[in-house]
């Protein structure tokens, strides 16, 4: 009887792993929001990591989070690193491309106690009409990599 139960558990575990292996190992998130402001008002908030505290929900999760700014003051080459013992984790963002006032490209590396390292690429664009800001994040799925 115990042997049958062990065989069933092994078969179920194998089925879950095979199923997981068939899933893509990347993800894409695309969000769009309409903002009643011209691109030249939105762009500085995204192009300067020092402004993240004004709008980023992660900044508000832990006001005592350790933050480090390096590289350029803003725009291409600006670097923002954070470290937190709680749910935000630690990571690094770098602006790799910028085209005022319409586009900012950011590479992210982040990790937390609950998830392994995730590498992300995001591009934020603003358009004069309609006034929208687009954020797109892409990267590997951090669990069950092939």
C-alpha positions in Angstrom: 0.0 0.0 0.0 2.8 2.5 0.9 4.6 1.6 -2.3 1.4 2.5 -4.4 1.1 5.8 -2.6 4.8 6.7 -3.2 4.4 5.8 -6.9 1.3 8.1 -7.2 3.2 10.9 -5.5 6.2 10.5 -7.8 3.9 10.4 -10.9 2.0 13.5 -9.8 5.3 15.4 -9.1 6.7 14.4 -12.5 3.4 15.5 -14.1 3.7 19.0 -12.4 7.3 19.3 -13.5 6.6 18.3 -17.1 3.7 20.8 -17.2 5.9 23.6 -15.8 8.6 22.8 -18.4 6.1 23.5 -21.2 5.4 27.0 -20.0 7.3 30.0 -21.4 10.3 31.1 -19.4 9.7 34.8 -20.0 6.9 37.2 -19.2 5.5 40.5 -20.4 3.5 43.0 -18.5 2.0 46.0 -20.3 0.1 48.7 -18.5 -1.3 51.9 -19.9 -2.6 54.9 -17.9 -4.0 58.2 -19.1 -2.5 61.1 -17.3 -3.9 64.6 -17.7 -0.5 66.3 -18.1 1.8 67.0 -21.0 4.8 64.7 -21.6 7.2 67.4 -20.4 5.6 67.2 -17.0 5.6 63.3 -16.8 9.1 62.7 -18.3 11.2 64.2 -15.4 9.4 62.0 -12.9 10.5 58.8 -14.7 13.9 60.1 -16.0 15.2 61.0 -12.6 15.4 58.3 -9.9 15.4 61.0 -7.2 11.7 61.6 -8.2 10.6 58.0 -7.7 9.5 58.7 -4.2 6.7 60.9 -5.5 5.0 58.2 -7.4 6.5 54.7 -6.9 4.4 52.4 -4.6 7.6 50.5 -3.6 9.0 53.7 -2.2 6.1 54.0 0.2 6.2 50.4 1.4 9.3 51.1 3.6 10.4 54.8 4.1 13.5 53.5 6.0 14.7 51.6 2.9 18.4 52.2 2.1 18.7 54.0 -1.2 21.9 54.7 -3.2 22.1 57.0 -6.3 25.1 56.9 -8.5 26.2 57.6 -12.1 24.6 60.4 -13.9 22.2 62.7 -12.0 19.4 61.7 -14.3 18.9 60.3 -17.8 21.2 57.8 -19.4 23.7 56.3 -16.9 21.7 57.2 -13.8 21.7 54.3 -11.3 19.4 53.6 -8.4 20.1 50.8 -5.9 17.9 49.8 -2.9 18.1 47.5 0.0 15.4 46.4 2.3 15.0 43.7 4.9 11.2 43.4 4.4 9.1 42.8 1.3 10.8 45.1 -1.2 14.1 43.2 -1.3 17.1 44.6 -3.0 18.0 45.6 -6.5 19.4 48.0 -9.0 18.0 50.1 -11.8 19.9 51.8 -14.5 18.6 54.1 -17.2 20.1 52.8 -20.5 18.4 55.1 -22.9 16.4 58.3 -22.8 14.7 60.5 -25.5 13.2 63.7 -23.9 10.3 64.1 -23.5 9.0 60.8 -24.8 10.9 57.7 -23.7 13.0 56.2 -20.9 14.4 52.7 -21.0 15.4 51.1 -17.6 17.2 47.8 -16.9 16.3 46.3 -13.5 17.9 43.6 -11.4 15.9 42.8 -8.2 15.5 40.1 -5.7 13.8 39.5 -2.4 13.7 36.9 0.4 10.7 35.4 -1.4 11.9 35.3 -4.9 15.2 34.7 -6.7 16.9 37.4 -8.8 14.8 38.8 -11.6 16.2 40.7 -14.6 13.8 43.2 -16.2 13.8 45.6 -19.0 11.2 48.4 -19.0 10.4 51.2 -21.4 8.3 54.1 -20.5 6.9 56.3 -23.3 4.8 59.5 -23.2 2.8 60.8 -26.1 1.3 64.2 -26.6 -2.0 62.9 -27.9 -3.6 61.1 -26.3 -1.6 61.9 -23.1 -0.6 58.5 -22.0 2.3 56.8 -20.2 3.1 53.2 -21.2 5.2 50.9 -19.0 6.4 47.6 -20.4 8.4 45.1 -18.3 10.0 41.9 -19.7 12.2 39.3 -18.2 12.7 35.7 -17.2 10.2 33.9 -15.0 12.2 33.4 -11.8 10.9 29.9 -10.9 11.3 26.5 -12.7 13.6 27.8 -15.4 14.3 25.4 -18.2 
